[in-house]
């Protein structure tokens, strides 16, 4: 993804996600490069990385928090923002189809709700409980699976969404899981919870 298209995607994704969680729109500013802030993928790794062929994710398993969900494809809404999963009783996660598929080089982006209105808890309700080393498995359409380990979990104010850290280019297969979190007022959440994981 080029820098221009990545920035456009990041701004759209941030706006769509915040709206989908019931929060206000953030400004898409990045905290990458600020003192005390690191981009998890910037740390070197000596291990060889297996890169998978492009194949759409159809399921997501996160055993540490009891997630085993189908994954739907998300595109762009008519207003050019990224779609979010529908608010339904049978909540599912959604993969943004213009990001790399899990296992390809780059950050594959999967969004989910923390709550789904009158239906109660969302599929990513316990995302903030993940810890470094926890495993994530993305089941792919071609019958293979991309396996990731959590690198870090960050809760950030929506106004300070770390766009570059989340959507920036990386040299290995990585995964980003994003939902809402933090204090809640009515249907509004102040923060985003972001899981950074790598193959």
Residue pairs with C-beta under 8 A, 6 or more apart in sequence:
1 9
1 98
1 99
1 106
1 169
3 169
6 167
6 168
6 169
7 163
9 82
9 96
9 98
9 99
9 167
10 28
10 163
10 164
10 166
10 167
11 28
11 163
12 76
12 80
12 81
12 82
13 81
13 82
13 96
13 109
13 111
13 167
14 25
14 26
14 28
14 161
14 163
15 25
15 26
15 28
15 81
15 82
16 77
16 81
16 82
16 83
16 84
17 82
17 84
17 111
17 178
17 180
17 192
18 24
18 25
18 26
18 158
18 161
18 180
18 192
19 25
19 81
19 84
20 84
20 85
20 111
20 113
21 84
21 113
21 114
21 179
21 180
21 189
21 192
22 115
22 180
22 186
22 187
22 188
22 189
23 158
23 180
23 188
23 189
23 190
24 158
24 188
25 158
26 157
26 158
26 159
26 160
26 161
26 192
27 159
27 161
28 161
28 163
29 159
29 160
29 161
29 163
30 161
30 162
30 163
30 164
30 165
31 37
31 156
31 160
31 162
31 165
32 39
32 162
32 163
32 164
32 165
32 168
33 164
37 162
37 165
39 164
39 165
39 168
40 151
40 152
40 165
40 196
40 198
41 107
41 151
41 168
41 170
41 171
41 172
41 174
41 196
41 198
45 172
45 198
49 172
49 173
49 199
50 103
50 199
51 103
51 104
51 105
51 172
51 173
52 101
52 102
52 103
52 104
52 140
52 144
52 146
52 173
53 103
53 104
53 142
54 100
54 101
54 104
55 101
55 103
55 140
55 141
55 142
55 144
56 73
56 95
56 97
56 101
56 140
56 141
57 71
57 95
57 101
57 102
57 108
57 110
57 138
57 139
57 140
57 141
57 146
58 70
58 71
58 139
58 140
58 141
59 68
59 69
59 70
59 71
59 138
59 139
60 67
60 68
60 69
60 71
60 93
60 110
60 136
60 137
60 138
60 139
61 67
61 68
61 136
61 137
61 139
62 68
62 130
62 134
62 135
62 136
62 137
63 134
63 135
64 129
64 130
64 131
64 134
64 135
65 126
65 127
65 129
65 130
65 134
66 126
67 93
67 123
67 124
67 126
69 91
69 92
69 93
69 112
69 123
70 92
70 93
71 92
71 93
71 94
71 95
71 110
71 138
71 139
72 85
72 92
72 93
72 94
72 95
73 94
73 95
73 97
74 82
74 83
74 84
74 85
74 94
74 95
74 96
74 97
74 111
75 82
75 83
75 96
75 97
75 98
76 82
76 83
76 98
77 83
82 96
82 111
83 94
84 94
84 111
84 113
85 91
85 92
85 93
85 94
85 111
85 112
85 113
85 123
87 113
87 116
87 117
87 119
88 116
88 119
89 116
89 119
91 112
91 113
91 116
91 119
91 121
91 122
91 123
92 112
92 123
93 110
93 111
93 112
93 123
93 124
93 177
94 110
94 111
94 112
95 101
95 102
95 108
95 109
95 110
96 109
96 110
96 111
99 106
99 107
99 108
99 109
100 106
100 107
100 108
100 173
101 108
101 140
101 146
102 108
102 138
102 140
102 146
102 148
102 173
102 175
103 138
103 140
103 144
103 146
103 173
103 199
104 173
105 170
105 171
105 172
105 173
106 169
106 170
106 173
106 174
107 166
107 167
107 168
107 170
107 174
107 175
107 176
108 138
108 146
108 173
108 174
108 175
108 176
109 166
109 167
109 176
109 178
110 138
110 175
110 176
110 177
110 178
111 177
111 178
111 179
112 122
112 123
112 124
112 127
112 177
112 178
112 179
113 122
113 123
113 124
113 179
113 180
114 121
114 122
114 124
114 125
114 127
114 179
114 180
114 181
114 189
114 193
115 121
115 122
115 125
115 180
115 187
116 122
117 187
122 179
124 177
124 179
124 193
127 153
127 177
127 179
127 181
127 193
127 195
128 153
128 155
128 181
128 193
130 150
130 153
130 195
131 150
131 153
132 149
132 150
132 151
132 152
132 153
133 149
133 150
134 149
134 150
135 147
135 148
135 149
135 150
136 147
136 148
136 149
136 150
136 175
136 177
136 195
136 197
137 145
137 146
137 147
137 148
138 145
138 146
138 147
138 148
138 175
139 145
140 146
146 173
146 175
146 199
147 199
148 173
148 174
148 175
148 197
148 198
148 199
149 197
149 198
150 195
150 196
150 197
151 196
151 197
151 198
152 195
152 196
153 193
153 194
153 195
153 196
154 162
154 193
154 194
154 196
155 181
155 182
155 191
155 192
155 193
155 194
156 162
156 191
156 192
156 194
157 182
157 190
157 191
158 189
158 190
158 191
158 192
161 192
162 194
165 196
166 176
166 178
166 194
167 176
172 198
172 199
173 198
173 199
174 196
174 197
174 198
174 199
175 195
175 196
175 197
175 198
175 199
176 194
176 195
176 196
176 197
177 194
177 195
177 197
178 192
178 193
178 194
178 195
179 192
179 193
180 189
180 191
180 192
180 193
181 189
181 191
181 192
181 193
182 189
182 190
182 191
182 192
182 193
183 189
183 190
183 191
184 190
